[in-house]
């Protein structure tokens, strides 16, 4: 197997605002259509609300639960939000756990962050420039309905995802897909994309392949109907209740029995953290995507905690041209804002041990991270005042700041406002209560700064979603930089080794030019009951995949 992406995810920095997550991100946030940034914004809110953060037993490099693997009977995972449908082609990133079990993806993102075979047996970028991906499918694979997984079926699924107006559709906008025989597939792009295989893993719904039967009537891809994929499990609507629990049974015809660690997997919806922890104590739940406020309770109950600090909170200084707030057009002012924030104090006060102070927009060990930048903006109010005076604002200025009442964005905004007041910057925080209003106000050129957050993702996606001109939300004023655009374009077309350095250079540009004022990373935590292994995260895969979970007793 060859692939430009068959190693840990491409190196990439990270700007600040809400995929969402996502984390993600990925991360997850909800939006039916529109640019990635919009999706990231919406998803982040829900991802954070659904996934939360915490400390626990994970190391800075990730964390995992292990033990010898044994045959498992039933795994029960708790999530806080129910999916609006079970259509992987249009579903938001925040709900991919509900579809990845029954819809096999083209590639598989391992807990270590490497891209591995799934429906695709092998793949490679053709020539240079990362614009053409050649894929050879695994032979003899069938969908759960008995029809073959062939090149035509995969092409049809990808083209459906491209048109389905989900919040990942734009990743395939410029894709032209052709087939060669039953198992050959070529994806040609008009613009370089160095991480296309990553985007077609189980972590992104567009990579989860839907059968021709399912595509014939996508409206039936709901919690009341059987799944139409080729995954290791089959969704069982008769054993499920939408909004309460979703049941998946082992697919008897799945091509790789070793990856079927359980006879049955159940995803329950539990919105209250303490309720989930109590259920874990009695064995009703094995893994819970938790809120960091549940960390102490989970620890006292004997649960393991796995997580990475991948949710970034702080200020996005989006009016970098000084259109609404003239001072922000001066890099010295933006740097002054960074010097004026006591990140250690704010993090301790708001997040306690769950927060990791940062001046960068990428986690340590993540894509684009630069050790040289770790201490770029120490708390130095005197330096901040000096820069403000040099820029012509010795008495400070007024700075309108947009925040939202969810995920603590408003609380963070007020804490930052208190810090800025000490150097004369009068931050006027406006907090909105709805995601729609939060997103709209980031693009109407009314607020020059935004208190938000976003989840860790590859640098290529950061560019598309957060800081390149096409990012409609987190670059709401359309800031442009020939230097940054050049670095992004070169990195997108580069080989992995060269791309890593270019990604670091992008991170250095963002930090030195103070496009953002990051404050802290908070983790997405997984609370795990004894007897469950494979719950693992890493910088390349910060969200644990239930496909990797297994029983240890």
N, C-alpha and C positions, 0 to 999 in steps of 0.2 A: 504494500500500500504506500502510495506517495501522496503527500498533501502539504501545501504551504501552511496548513492550519492543524496538522496532526501533532502539534506540540502544544504546551500551554498557551492559552489565549494570547493574541498579539498584544504587545506592550502598548499601553495607552494611558495618558493622564485623564484627569477628570474635573470638569467645571462644576459649578454649583447652582442648584435650583431644585426641582424635586426629586426604571423604570419598572417604574417604578416604580418597579420598580420597579425596584424594583423591585430594587434590586432587583426583576430583575427582577429588579431588577430585578428586573429582573426583578424582579424587580417588579413592582407591579402597580399599575394604575389603570384606570378605566377610561376608554374613549372608543367610540365605535369606529371613527375614521379620522382622517386628517394626518398632519405631519407627526413624525416621531416625537417631536418635542411635546406636542399636545398630549399624546398618549403617555409620555413619561410623566408629565405633570399630573395627570389624573391618576395614573397608576401608582405613582409614588405615594400619594395620599393614602390610597387603599392598602398599598403594600405595607406601609409603615403601620397603619392601623391594624392590618391583619397579621403582620409578621412581628412587628415590634423590634425591640433590641434587648440587650442584656449583657451580662458578663459571663459568669459560669466557668466551665472547665476548658473552654477552647483556648488555644494559644494564639499569639499574634499571627501565626501562620495559618490558622484555620481551626482544625480540630476534628475529631471523629470518635465514634464508638466502635469497638471491635469485639473480638471473640471468635471462637470457632463456629463456623456456619453449620446449622442443622436444618432439617426440613421444617418449614414453618406452616402452621395451620391458618391462623387469621391475624392479620396486621390491622390495627386501627389507628388511623392518623386523624388528628383534630386540626381543623382550619377555622378561621373566624368569619370568613365570608363565603357565601354560596355563589356558584357561577350562574350567569343569566341563561346560558345554554351549554351544550357540550359539543359545539362545533369548533374544532381546532383552527379552522381557516379564518374565523372571524372573532374568536375569543380573545380577550385581553390577556396580556402576559401574566397578570396576577393569578390566573386560573389554570395555567398549563398543567399543574399537578393533576387536575381532574380529567385531562384528556391524554396525557402521555402514557398512562397505563394501558389504554386500549388502542391507541393509534401509534404504530411504530414510526419512528422518524427516519429520515434519510441517513442521518449520522447520529452518533451518540456522544454527548459531552460527559466525560467521566468525572468523578468527584475530584480528581487531580487537575482538571481543567484541560485535558487532552481530548481531541476529537478522534473518535474511534468508529469502526464500521458498525452499521446497523442494517438498514435495507441496502445501503451502498456497500459493496464489497471492497471497492478500491476507488480512488479518485486522484486527480492531479490538475493543477493549473497548467494550461497549455501555453507555451511561449513565455513571454515576459509581460508584466503590466497588470496581472491579476484581473483579467477581463474575460477569461474563458475557462470554465471548469468542466473537465471531462469526467463522467461518472460511469462506473460499471456496477450494475445491480447484482445482488445475491440471487442465485437461481433457485427455483423450486419453492419460493415463498408464496403463501396464499393469504388473502384477506380472510377474516372470520367467516365471511359468507361463502368461501370456497373458490372465489374467482382469483386468478393469478395476479401477483404483484409484478407487473412488467413496466417497461419504459413508457408505454402509452398511458398507463394508469397513473404513474408518478407525474408525468407531464401534465395530465389533466388536473391532478390535485394541486400542483404548484400554480398552474394558471388560474385555477379557481381562487386560491388564496390571494393571488395578485389582484384579482378583481373584487374580492369579497368585502373590501373596505374595512378590514380589521386594522388594528393599530400597528400591525407589522407589514401590511401590504406594500408600503413604500419601499421596503428593502428589495422587492422584486420588480419595481416599476419599470426599470430599464432592461429587464431580462427577456431574452428570446430563447426559447427552449426547443431543441430538436432531438429526435430519437434516431437510434441506429440499431436495427434489429430489436429483439425482445428485451435486451438488457443494457443497451447503450444509451446514454443520455448526455447531451452537451448543453450547458447553460452559458450563453454569451451575454455580456454586459456592455453598455456603452461607456460606463464609468468604472474605474478600478474599484474592486471590493476585495480586500485581502482576507476577510473573515466569512465569506459566504458559507463555507461548511459549518461554521459555528452557528450561523443564523438558521441553518436547516437541521439543527439537533432538536432533541426533545424539549429543550429549554425555551424554544420559540415555536409557537403554534403552527406557523407556516411550514415548518419542516415535518410536521406530523401528517402522514399521508392518509387521505380519505379514499375509500374504494369508489369505483365508478357507480355502484349502486347508491352509495351515500350521496354522491354528487348529483345524481339524478333528481334528488329532492332534498336539498340542504335544510329545508324547513323542518325535516324530521330528525335532525341531529340535536335532539333535546333529551332532557332527563327522563322522558316517558317512553323513549324508544331505544332499541338496542344499538350499540356502537357499530360503526362501519369501518373499522381499521384492521391492522394486522399486528397489533401489539401483543405483549405477553399475557394480557388479561382482556376479558370481554366485559363490558359494562352490562349489569343485570338490572333492568328497570323494575322488574317484579320484586326485587329485594331492596329497592331504593325508595326514598321519599324526598322529592326535590325540596331543597332548603333545610333538610334535616340530616340525611345521610345518603351516601352514594356507594354502591357495592359493585365490586369487580371480582370475577372468578377467573381462575387460570384458563387460558386458551388451550384446549387440547391439541390444537394443530400448530402451535407456535414452533418456530424452527430451532429455537435454542432453549431447551428445557432448563439448562443451568441458570438461566436468568429469571426463572420463575421461582422465587424464593418462598412464596406462600401459595396456599390453595385459594385464599380469598384475601382481598384488601378492601377495607371499608374506610371511607373518608367521612368523618362526622363534622357537622358545623357546631362549634361551641364558641360563643362570642365572649363569654366571661372567663378570664384567666384563672381565677380561683376555682371555678367550677371544673375547668379542664384538669387542673392539678389534683383536685379531689378525685376525679374519675381515674387519673393515673394511679393514685394510691390503691384503688380497688381493682386495678387491672383492666378497666374498661377502655382505656386509651394507652397506646404504646409510645406515640410520638406526638408532640404538640408544638406547632409553630407559635411561639409565645411572645408576650410583651415583657420588656425588661422589668416591669414592676412585679412580675411573677417570679423573678430569679431567686429571691430569698426563700419564698415558699417552696419552689421546686427543689432547691438544695436541701432544705430541711426534710423534705419528703423522700430524699434519697435518689433523686433523679439526676442524670448527667445533663450537662449543658454543652451544646456545640454551637459555635457562631463566630462570625467575623464582623469587625466594625466597618460596615460597607454603606451605611446611610449617612450622607454628608449633609450637615446643616450649617447655615451661615447666610451671608448676604451675596446676592448676585447683583453686581453693579452694572445693570444693563444699558444705561444711558452713557456709553463710553465716548460718545461724540459731543456730549454737553448740550443736547437739544432742549431738554426740559430743565435739567440741573446743570447749568454752565460749569460749576466747579468740577463735576465728574468728568468733564472732557479733558482735564489735566491729570496726567498720570501721577503727579506728586500728591494730589488730593486723594486719589484712590489708594496710593501707598500709605498716606497718613491714616486713612481709615483702618488699614491693616495693622499699623503700629499701635493704634489707639485701643485695640481690643485685647483685654487680658483673657486669653483663651483658657488658661488653666483655671482661673477663678470662675468664669462663666460655665465651663464644663462641669466643674465640681458642684457648683450651686444648682444647676439644672439637671444634670445627668448622673452625678455621682461617679461611681466606678464604672458605669456603663458607657461613659464617653471617653473618646480618645482625641485630645486636642490636635489640631493640624493647621498648617498654613498652605498645604497642598490640597489638590482636589482628587487625589488618588491615594489609596492606602499603601502603607509600607509593604513592599513585596508585590504590589500590583503593577499593572501596565503603566509605564511612563514615570514611575516613582523615581525621584532624584534625592539621594541622601544629602547632596550639597544644598538642597533647598529646605531641609528640615527646620532650620532655625532662621529662615530668611526674615521673618517679621516677629522678633521678640517684643514683648509688651514694653513700649517706650513712648509714653505720652509726650515727653519733651521732644522727641524726634518728630512725633506727629504734629505738634504745634509748629516746629521749625519748618516742616514741609508746607503746612498750610500758609504760613507767613510768606514763604518764598513764592507760593502760587498766587498770592494776593488776597488771602482770606485770613488775616491775623485774628479776626474775631469770630471765625467760623462761618457757618451758613446753615440754612434750613434744608433738610433732606427728606422729602416724602418717601415713605417706605411701605410697600404692600406686603401684607402677611395674611395668613389664613388661620382660622381657629382650630383646625385639625392638626394632629401630629405634633402639637407644641410649637408650630411655626410662629405663632403670635407671641408666645412666651419668650422664645429665642429673640425675636425682634425687639421686644421691650428690654431684654437684658443687654443687647447690643446698643440700644439707644442710650441706656444709662452709661455705658462705656464711652460712647461718642460725645456725650454731653460734657465730659470732663476736659475735652479739648476744644469745646466750643461748637461742635456740630450738633444741631438741634434736629434729631430724627423724629419725624411725625409719622407714627405708625397708624395705618388704616388696616384693620383686620376684617376680612370678609368670611362669611360662613359657608359658602358653597364652592365646590370645585370649579363649576362653570364660571362663576364670577372671578375666582382666583386666576383662571387661565385667561379669560378675556381681558382682565386688567393688566396682564403682563404684556399684552400686545397692542394696547390702545394709546401708547406713548403718553400715559398719564403719570406713571410711577417710574422714577429713574432707578430705584433699587427695590429688590424683592427679597424677603426672608422666606426661604424655602429649602428644599433638599432634594437629593436624587440618589439613586443607587449606583453602585459600581458597575461599569460595563467597559468593553474594549474601547480603545481610543478612537478607532474609526467611528464607532457609534456615538461617542461623545461629541465628535465633530459634527455629525449629522444632526444630533438631537440638542446640543447645548451651545456650541459657540461658532459654528460656521454660519454664513449669511442666511442659508435656507432654514435654519432653526427658528421657527416662528414664535416659540414661547420663551425659551431661555436666552434667546438673543432677540428679544422683542423689538429692539431698535435697529436691528440689522447691522450691527457693528461689523466692520470689515478690516482686515489687515493683510496686505499683500504677502508679508513675511509668513504669517500664520497659515494663509491659504496655500502658499507654496510648500510649506512643510507638510501640510495635510495631504496634498496631492502626491507629493513624493512618497510619503509613507504608505498611502493607499496602493501604490504601484510597486512598492519595494518588496524584496525578499525579507523573511522574518528577522534575520540578523541585522540588516540595515534598518529595518523598520523600528526596531527597539530603540535605537539611538535617535531616530527622527521623532519618535513619540516622546522621549525625554526632552527633546528640544521644544516640542509643543508645550509640554508642561512648564518648562522654564519660561517660555514666552508668557503664558497665562499668569504665572506667579509674579514675574518681574514687572509686568505691565498691570498687575492688580486688576484683572478683569472681574475677579471675585474676591470676597473676603470670607474665606472658610473659617469655621470655628471648631467643629468637632465631628468626628464620625461616631455613630452609634451602631451597635450590631443588630443583625437579625439572628435571633436565637431559636434553637430547637431543643426542647426539653425531652429527654429520652428515658423511658422506663428500663430498668435492668432486664436483659433478655433480648434486646434489639441491637443489632450491629449495622454497620454500613451507613450510619448517619454521619456524613462527612462533608466538610466544606473546605475550600481553598481559595486563594486569590483569583484563580482562573474559573472557579465554579462556586461562587459564594452562597448559592442557594442549594440546599440538599435535595437530591432527587429520590422520591420513593422507589424508583426502579432499582436503586442500589441498596435499599434496606434489606436486612435478612435476620432470621431468628438465630439466637445463640443458645437457646435452651428450650 
